[in-house]
């Protein structure tokens, strides 16, 4: 059902104009043909509406202020600002201008004037909107690969009901836009492999340019593109002229991508080769030497090779992990048993999805890239891994359909059971979905707390500050947050002003950062192993499960 292309065409199309015979006219206008269109529309309408109602619930992450400044510096240069002003702005931080700035510039262009509360709310809204668009593109990818709109929609549901991704899709200005652009680039690659024409080559080149202008690791899509294009020609036994045409198309796309990366990265306007080499090596080994809690150990700087594997294992819903392993095993088994050429021709898109998901992880492990704050730098591969999980559930559906009469009921029960806890966690602990862990991390949050960091980005600080402003009527209130980068473990304005930006102006005037003043309150978010409890009285806490993810101590002046 719905596998025929005509059945996906919009039902109000004229049958004669679009090649339908009078005999099939009634089928075209059959109300059942509306089911996929209406279902998909309602699904995404509800999702976007829900996001538009809750985007103000999230605090400001610790990277957003520096991202705002990055966007400001690069945008001013992008629209014609002077080189001298740009270079002066780049002195704010050594790496600020070498980080791909496209989405930072877009956020700054979209929201850079007005009150800080309005600005950061607008940034969160735009970040979510771009992600929601990519979720729709992910639906199209699933529909295209599986030839089934229902599996495509299920894949979108899986992506949305991923608690950490769900939360980050509102306030993460770097990793989520990269994830979204990666989804779009995979889609254009699939389209290029199908059509192999100038239009799709140009479109794919534009997608690569945008992706690599958001995060440098997007470069991985270039070798994947070349390999699968030529491999597809090999599988179809194409003539040598097809290989020449392929070279022309791929070079065209690559030139377009290069031009866009140059255009969207102002640091490249002068000495582009040397500066891009520096940008590349910054991606390879980002100069971050902070502390983080990993498997109960205080890890600084370099992380063990298994870091990304462990984090994906403990922060993804168990149901998805099982389906991914099942999909991987079935794919491997069928590869061994099948005639290689015919098998790869029919399974090309599945192998492409798997490659897009697994290859970046392998590269990160081999070159020992710097990772921190969980696995967020690799979030962009998550949707590709979900496609492998969808292959696993497709296998389950095929098997159950052959052996069980009421297979739809069985599958419904499996889906409800598999998605129940992630849905519960999102609803119950909103807006703190970003501290989601599955049972592999520990049986309860109080145990996990001693193994992995919770809120390193300090997103929950906003709610802590709101409590202080609401409960303390004084005109001046001095606040600090624990900060492992300081010797005294008490942070100053640089680490506490996260949620402060989203407070009403009247509260921002009263809450003062205790730079050289004994604080009235200290906030702990348990993002680092050096977060220690100060001497004082606990007056407020935010709990997820049986453990605090934020605690406020009242100390000092009364």
C-alpha positions in Angstrom: 0.0 0.0 0.0 1.2 3.5 -0.9 4.3 2.1 -2.6 3.1 3.3 -6.1 4.4 6.8 -6.8 1.0 7.8 -8.1 -0.5 7.0 -4.8 1.7 9.6 -3.1 0.7 12.3 -5.7 -1.7 14.8 -4.3 -5.3 13.7 -4.8 -6.5 16.9 -6.3 -4.3 16.6 -9.4 -6.2 16.4 -12.7 -6.2 12.8 -13.9 -6.0 13.6 -17.6 -3.2 16.2 -17.2 -1.1 13.8 -15.2 -1.6 10.8 -17.4 -4.3 8.9 -15.5 -6.8 7.1 -17.6 -10.5 7.5 -17.0 -10.5 4.0 -15.5 -8.2 5.0 -12.7 -9.9 8.4 -12.2 -12.0 7.2 -9.3 -8.9 5.6 -7.6 -7.0 8.9 -7.9 -9.8 10.7 -6.1 -10.4 7.9 -3.6 -10.5 9.5 -0.2 -8.1 6.8 1.0 -5.4 8.5 -1.0 -5.7 11.4 1.4 -4.6 9.3 4.4 -0.8 9.8 4.0 -1.1 13.5 3.1 -3.4 14.3 6.0 -1.5 12.1 8.5 1.9 13.7 7.6 0.4 17.2 7.7 -1.2 16.6 11.1 2.0 15.0 12.5 4.2 17.9 11.6 1.6 20.6 12.4 1.3 19.2 16.0 5.1 18.9 16.3 5.8 22.5 15.1 2.9 23.9 17.2 4.2 22.1 20.3 7.7 23.4 19.8 6.4 26.9 19.3 4.6 26.7 22.7 7.6 25.4 24.7 10.7 27.0 23.3 10.7 29.6 26.0 11.0 26.9 28.7 14.7 26.4 28.1 17.6 28.3 29.6 20.6 29.6 27.8 23.5 27.3 27.3 27.1 28.4 28.2 28.1 28.4 24.6 25.4 30.8 23.4 27.0 34.0 24.5 30.2 33.2 22.7 28.2 32.1 19.7 26.3 35.4 19.7 29.7 37.2 19.6 31.0 34.9 16.9 27.9 35.7 14.8 28.3 39.4 15.3 32.0 39.5 14.4 31.6 37.4 11.3 28.3 38.9 10.1 29.7 42.4 10.2 32.6 41.3 8.1 30.2 39.3 5.8 28.2 42.4 4.9 31.2 44.5 4.2 32.8 45.5 7.5 36.4 46.5 7.5 39.3 44.0 7.9 40.7 46.0 10.8 37.4 45.8 12.8 37.1 42.1 12.0 40.7 41.3 13.2 40.0 43.3 16.4 36.9 41.3 17.0 38.7 38.1 16.5 41.1 38.9 19.4 38.2 38.3 21.7 39.1 34.6 21.7 41.8 32.8 19.7 39.5 30.4 18.0 36.3 32.5 17.6 36.9 33.4 14.0 38.2 30.0 12.9 35.0 28.2 13.8 32.6 27.9 10.8 30.1 30.7 11.4 27.2 30.3 9.0 24.5 29.5 11.5 26.0 31.9 14.1 25.6 34.6 11.5 22.1 33.5 10.7 21.1 33.6 14.4 22.7 37.0 14.8 21.0 38.4 11.7 17.6 37.0 12.9 17.9 38.4 16.4 20.5 40.9 17.4 18.6 43.9 18.7 16.4 44.5 21.6 16.3 43.0 25.1 18.5 40.0 25.8 15.4 38.0 26.7 13.8 38.7 23.3 17.1 37.9 21.5 17.7 34.5 23.1 14.1 33.4 22.8 14.3 34.3 19.1 17.5 32.3 18.7 15.9 29.3 20.3 12.9 29.6 18.0 15.0 29.7 14.9 17.2 26.8 16.0 14.1 24.7 16.5 12.5 25.8 13.2 15.6 24.7 11.3 15.6 21.3 13.1 11.9 20.8 12.5 12.5 21.4 8.8 15.2 18.8 8.8 12.9 16.3 10.6 10.6 16.6 7.6 13.5 16.0 5.3 14.3 13.0 7.4 10.8 11.7 6.7 11.4 12.1 3.0 14.6 10.1 3.3 12.9 7.3 5.2 10.0 7.3 2.7 12.5 7.2 -0.2 14.7 4.5 1.2 12.0 2.2 2.5 9.4 3.0 -0.2 6.9 3.4 2.6 5.7 6.7 4.0 4.7 5.1 7.3 8.3 4.0 8.0 9.5 7.4 7.0 7.1 9.0 9.5 8.1 6.5 12.2 11.7 7.5 11.6 10.8 11.1 12.2 9.0 10.1 15.4 12.1 8.2 16.6 14.2 11.3 16.0 11.8 13.6 17.9 11.4 11.2 20.8 15.1 11.2 21.5 15.2 13.1 24.8 18.6 14.7 24.5 18.1 15.6 20.8 14.6 17.0 21.7 16.0 19.4 24.3 19.1 20.4 22.4 17.0 21.2 19.3 15.9 24.4 21.0 19.1 25.9 22.5 22.1 24.2 20.9 23.4 26.7 18.2 26.2 24.4 16.8 25.6 20.7 17.1 21.9 20.6 16.2 22.2 22.9 13.1 25.0 20.6 12.0 22.7 17.6 12.5 20.0 19.3 10.5 22.3 20.3 7.6 23.7 16.7 7.6 20.2 15.3 7.1 19.6 17.7 4.2 22.9 16.8 2.6 22.2 13.0 2.9 18.8 13.7 1.1 20.5 15.6 -1.7 23.1 12.9 -2.1 20.3 10.3 -2.5 18.7 12.5 -5.0 22.0 12.9 -6.9 22.5 9.1 -7.0 19.0 8.7 -8.4 19.0 11.5 -11.1 22.7 12.0 -11.8 22.1 15.4 -13.5 23.4 18.9 -13.2 20.5 20.2 -11.1 21.0 17.5 -8.4 24.8 18.0 -8.5 24.4 21.7 -7.9 21.9 21.2 -5.2 24.1 18.7 -3.4 27.1 21.0 -3.8 25.1 23.8 -2.1 24.1 21.4 0.7 27.7 20.4 1.3 28.7 24.1 1.3 26.1 25.0 3.9 27.0 21.9 6.0 30.7 22.6 6.1 30.0 26.3 6.8 28.2 25.2 10.0 30.7 22.5 11.2 33.9 21.4 9.7 33.3 17.7 10.3 30.7 17.9 7.6 33.7 17.4 5.2 33.1 13.7 5.7 30.2 13.8 3.3 32.6 14.5 0.4 34.4 11.2 0.3 31.1 9.4 0.9 29.6 11.2 -2.1 32.5 10.3 -4.4 32.6 6.6 -3.2 28.9 5.9 -3.6 28.5 7.7 -6.9 31.3 5.7 -8.5 30.3 2.5 -6.7 26.7 3.0 -8.1 28.2 3.3 -11.6 30.2 0.1 -11.0 27.1 -1.8 -9.8 25.1 -0.8 -12.8 27.9 -1.6 -15.2 27.9 1.9 -16.7 30.0 2.8 -19.7 33.2 4.8 -19.5 31.4 7.9 -20.6 29.3 7.8 -17.5 32.4 8.0 -15.4 33.5 11.1 -17.3 30.1 12.6 -16.7 30.3 11.7 -13.1 33.6 13.5 -12.7 32.2 16.6 -14.3 29.1 16.6 -12.0 31.0 15.9 -8.8 33.6 18.5 -9.6 30.8 21.0 -10.3 29.2 20.3 -6.9 32.6 20.5 -5.2 33.4 23.8 -6.7 30.0 25.2 -5.6 30.6 23.9 -2.1 34.1 25.5 -2.0 32.7 28.8 -3.1 30.0 28.7 -0.5 32.4 27.8 2.3 34.7 30.6 1.3 31.7 33.1 1.1 30.3 32.1 4.5 33.6 32.0 6.3 35.0 35.6 6.5 38.3 34.4 8.0 39.0 32.9 4.6 38.7 36.3 2.8 42.5 36.8 3.5 44.9 33.9 3.0 42.2 31.3 2.5 44.4 28.2 2.2 46.4 28.9 5.4 43.4 29.9 7.4 41.3 26.9 6.2 44.2 24.6 7.2 44.1 26.1 10.6 40.3 25.7 10.7 40.6 22.1 9.8 43.2 21.4 12.5 41.0 23.2 15.0 38.3 20.7 14.2 40.7 17.8 14.4 42.1 18.8 17.8 40.0 21.5 19.5 42.0 23.2 22.3 39.7 22.2 25.2 41.4 21.0 28.3 38.6 21.1 30.8 37.4 18.4 33.3 34.5 16.0 32.8 33.2 13.0 34.7 33.3 9.9 32.6 32.7 6.3 33.9 33.3 7.7 37.4 36.7 9.1 36.5 37.9 12.7 36.5 39.0 13.0 32.8 40.8 16.1 31.6 41.5 16.9 27.9 41.9 13.7 26.0 39.2 11.1 26.4 39.4 7.3 25.9 38.8 5.9 22.4 35.5 4.3 23.6 34.1 7.7 24.7 31.7 8.2 21.7 30.5 4.6 21.8 29.7 4.6 25.5 27.9 7.9 25.3 25.8 6.8 22.3 25.0 3.6 24.2 23.9 5.3 27.5 22.1 8.3 26.1 20.0 6.7 23.4 16.7 4.9 24.1 17.3 1.2 24.6 14.6 0.4 22.0 16.7 2.3 19.3 19.9 0.5 20.4 18.2 -2.9 20.0 16.8 -2.0 16.6 20.1 -0.6 15.4 21.9 -3.8 16.5 19.2 -5.9 14.8 19.4 -3.9 11.6 23.2 -4.1 11.6 23.2 -7.9 12.1 20.5 -8.5 9.4 22.3 -6.2 6.9 25.6 -8.0 7.5 24.0 -11.5 7.3 22.2 -10.7 4.1 25.4 -9.3 2.6 27.2 -12.5 3.3 24.4 -14.7 1.8 23.4 -12.6 -1.2 25.0 -12.2 -4.6 27.1 -9.2 -4.0 26.4 -7.0 -7.0 22.6 -7.6 -7.0 22.5 -7.2 -3.2 24.4 -3.9 -3.2 22.3 -2.5 -6.0 19.1 -3.1 -4.0 20.7 -2.1 -0.6 22.8 0.8 -1.7 20.8 3.4 0.2 21.0 1.4 3.4 24.7 1.1 3.2 25.0 4.8 2.5 23.0 5.6 5.6 25.1 3.2 7.7 28.3 4.8 6.3 27.1 8.3 7.0 26.5 7.2 10.6 29.5 5.0 11.4 32.3 6.6 9.4 32.5 9.9 11.3 32.6 7.9 14.6 35.5 5.8 13.3 37.4 8.9 12.1 36.9 10.6 15.5 38.3 7.5 17.2 41.3 7.1 14.9 42.4 10.8 14.9 41.6 11.1 18.6 39.5 14.2 18.3 38.6 16.2 21.4 35.2 15.4 22.7 33.4 16.8 25.7 30.0 17.6 27.3 28.7 14.2 26.4 28.5 13.2 22.7 27.1 16.4 21.3 29.9 16.9 18.8 28.7 13.7 17.1 25.0 14.3 17.3 25.0 14.9 13.5 25.4 11.1 12.9 22.5 10.2 15.0 19.8 10.3 12.3 21.8 8.1 10.0 22.1 5.6 12.8 18.3 5.8 13.2 17.9 4.7 9.6 19.8 1.5 10.4 17.4 1.1 13.3 14.5 1.5 10.9 15.9 -1.3 8.8 15.8 -3.4 11.9 12.2 -2.6 12.6 11.3 -3.3 9.0 12.8 -6.7 9.4 10.6 -7.3 12.5 7.5 -6.1 10.6 8.2 -8.5 7.7 8.8 -11.4 10.1 5.8 -10.8 12.3 3.5 -10.2 9.4 4.3 -13.7 8.0 3.9 -15.5 11.3 1.2 -13.7 13.2 -2.4 -13.1 12.1 -2.9 -9.8 14.0 0.6 -8.5 13.4 -0.5 -4.9 13.5 -1.5 -5.3 17.1 1.8 -6.9 18.0 3.8 -4.2 16.3 1.7 -1.5 18.1 2.4 -3.1 21.4 6.2 -3.3 20.7 6.2 0.4 19.6 4.3 1.5 22.7 6.6 -0.5 25.0 9.7 0.7 23.3 8.8 4.4 23.2 7.0 4.6 26.5 9.9 5.5 28.7 11.5 8.1 26.4 8.1 9.8 26.0 7.5 9.6 29.8 10.9 11.2 30.5 10.3 14.1 28.0 6.9 14.8 29.5 7.8 14.2 33.2 11.1 16.1 33.3 10.6 18.8 30.7 12.6 21.0 30.1 15.5 18.9 31.5 15.3 16.2 28.8 19.0 16.8 28.2 20.0 14.7 31.2 18.4 11.6 29.9 20.2 8.3 30.5 19.0 4.8 29.8 19.5 1.8 32.2 22.9 1.0 30.8 24.3 4.1 32.6 22.9 3.0 35.9 19.8 1.8 37.6 18.9 5.2 39.0 20.1 8.8 38.7 21.8 8.9 42.0 24.2 6.2 40.8 24.6 7.8 37.3 25.5 11.1 39.0 28.8 9.5 40.2 29.6 8.2 36.7 28.7 11.0 34.3 28.2 14.7 34.3 24.7 16.2 34.3 24.3 19.8 33.3 27.7 21.0 32.1 26.1 23.7 29.9 24.1 25.1 32.9 20.8 25.3 31.0 18.9 24.8 34.3 20.6 27.8 35.9 17.7 30.0 34.5 15.2 28.3 36.7 17.5 28.5 39.7 17.8 32.3 39.1 14.1 32.6 38.8 13.7 31.0 42.2 16.1 33.4 43.8 14.5 36.4 42.2 11.1 35.2 43.3 12.0 34.3 46.9 14.5 37.0 47.8 13.0 40.6 47.8 16.4 42.4 48.3 17.4 45.0 45.8 20.9 43.5 45.5 21.6 39.8 45.5 25.1 38.4 44.9 25.3 35.0 43.1 28.0 32.6 41.9 28.2 29.2 40.3 30.7 26.5 40.9 33.3 26.5 38.1 36.1 23.9 37.9 38.2 26.3 35.8 38.7 28.5 38.8 41.0 27.6 41.7 38.5 28.5 44.2 35.8 26.6 42.4 33.4 29.6 42.4 32.5 31.1 39.1 32.1 34.7 38.1 30.0 36.5 35.5 31.5 34.4 32.7 29.9 31.2 33.9 26.7 32.3 35.8 25.2 34.7 33.2 23.6 31.8 31.3 20.0 32.0 32.5 20.4 35.6 33.6 19.8 36.8 30.0 16.3 35.3 30.1 15.2 37.0 33.3 12.9 40.1 33.2 14.9 43.4 33.2 13.8 44.1 36.8 15.3 40.9 38.1 18.5 41.3 36.1 19.1 44.6 37.9 18.8 42.9 41.3 20.8 39.7 40.6 24.5 40.6 40.6 27.5 38.4 39.8 29.8 38.1 42.8 33.1 38.9 41.1 34.8 40.4 44.2 32.0 40.1 46.6 31.1 37.2 48.9 28.0 35.6 47.3 24.6 35.2 48.9 23.9 32.1 46.8 26.0 29.5 45.0 24.5 27.3 42.2 25.8 23.8 41.4 24.7 22.0 38.2 26.9 18.8 38.6 28.3 19.1 35.1 31.9 18.5 36.2 33.6 16.2 38.7 35.0 19.1 40.7 31.5 20.5 41.5 31.6 20.4 45.3 29.0 21.4 47.9 29.9 24.7 49.6 29.1 25.4 53.3 25.6 26.7 53.4 21.9 25.8 53.5 20.2 24.1 50.5 17.2 26.3 49.7 16.3 25.0 46.2 17.0 22.0 44.0 15.8 20.6 40.6 15.5 16.8 40.6 15.4 14.3 37.8 14.7 10.9 39.2 16.2 10.6 42.6 19.0 13.0 42.1 19.6 16.8 41.9 20.7 18.3 38.6 20.8 21.8 40.2 21.2 22.8 43.8 21.2 26.3 45.3 23.0 27.0 48.6 22.3 30.1 50.6 25.5 31.4 52.2 27.3 34.6 53.2 25.4 37.8 53.7 21.9 37.6 55.0 
